[in-house]
Amino acid sequence: MYTLITHSAAETQAVAEKLATLVKAGTVITLDGDLGAGKTTFTQGFGKGLGVTRNVNSPTFTIMKQYQGRLPLYHMDVYRLEDTGDDIGLEEYINGDGVAIVEWSNLIESSLPTERLAITIERTGDEERQLTFAPVGDAYDTLVQEVLA
């Protein structure tokens, strides 16, 4: 497990942007944290790092939004699903040709792949966030080490 403190939304986005430059197709990133912690802010930076030109925003009411960049970005907010991921075909995106970012992943734990990068974002001040990276699998551990180097 690795921890990083960011001091602004821009800094959080810069970390995500760097991560995006290092990922490959099939990468799965889960984002958990309270409402307003910065999950979508993180994903906006990630999209920028993938070269997404559209505005990245929360897919809360649509469950998933797809963006095109260097790799397709599948941005999912599963807050309203609670372990029904198998019923709506999430595995098709999670095991797809792009990168899947899943917000509120703790609600669909059984639908997630065993190897992934789990990130928890916690608000520790007005602008300050603690990002906790919990890589599951050697490839994800190496990825986090590269991001934090």
N, C-alpha and C positions, 0 to 999 in steps of 0.2 A: 504494500500500500504506500502511496506517495501523496503528500499534501503540498499545496501551493496556495499562497494568499495573493489575491489581486486587490488593487486599491481603487479600481474604477471599472465601469462597464467596458471602456475601450481596452483596458488591460486584459479583462476576461476574454473579450473578442480576439485579441492578439494571440492569446494562448490557443484558442480554438482554431484560429487561422493557421498557425504553425502546424497544429495537429493535422489539419486537412491536407497540407502539402505532403504529408508522409503516408497517408492511408492508401489502400488499394481496394479493388472491387471485393465485395464480400465482408468488409469491415462492419462490425456492429458495435455501436456505442449507445450505452444506456445513460440517461440523465435523470437523477432523482433529486428532490429537494422541495421545500415548501413553495407555496404560491409566491411568486415575486422574487424567488431566489436568484434567478438569472438563467434558467434553462433555455429560454428562447433567445436571450442575448448571446449565450454561448453558441447556439446554433446559427445565429446570424453571422458571427465571426467565422464559423466553420464553413458556411456557404461561401463567404468571400474568399476563403482560402482554396476552395474548389473551383473558383471562377464563376460562381453563380451570379448572374447580373440582375435577376428579379429580386424584389423585396422579400426576404424571408420573414414570415410571421407565424404566430402560433396556429397550429391546425386543430385547436380545441374542439371546434364544432364539426369539422370535416374528418376527423381522426387522422388523415394522412394527406400531406402535400408532397408533390414531387417537383424537384428543381433539376435543371440540367446545367452541369459544369464539366470539369475534366472527367468526372464520373457522375452518374445520376445520384442525387441526394433524396432519400426517402425520409421525410421528417414526420414522425408519428407522435401523436399525443393520445395515449390510451387511457386517460383519466376516467373515461366513462365506460370502459370495457370490462374490467375485472375478470380476467381469465377466460375471455371469449375469443382470444386472438386466433385460435384455430378455426373458428367459425367464419371469419371474414377474410381469410387468406393472408394474414400478415407474414406467414413463413415464406411466401413467394417473394416478398420484398426483403425480408431479413436474410434470405439465402440468395439474393439476386445479384445483378451485375453492377450494383452501385454500393453506396454506403447508407446504412440504416441508422438513424438517430431516433431513439425511442424515449420519449418523456414519460414519466410515471411508470417506469418499467416494473417496479415492484408489484404492480397490480396484475401483470401477466407473466410472472416469473416462469411458469411451466411452459410457456410458448417460446421462450428465449433460447438461443443456442448456448451450449455449455461454455464455449470460448467467446469472450467479448471484453470490451473495455467498459467497466462500470464507473461512472463519475457521479459523485454526490456534490451538490453545490449548496453551501450554507451561507446565509447572510450573517456577517459578524460585525457589521457597522452599516452606516448609510450607503456607502459605496463599496465597502470592503466585502469580499467573498472568500470563503475557504473552499477550494476545489480539492476533493479527495479522489484520487485515481486508484481504482482497484482492478488491475488487469487480471483476467482469467485466461491463462494460456501464455506460453513463452513468447509468441509473436507480439501479443499485446503488451507484455512486460517490456520488451525491447522498444516498442513504439513509444511508450511513456518515457522511458529513459532518454530517447532521442528528443522528445518534446521538451523535457525539463533540462536538457544539457545546455 
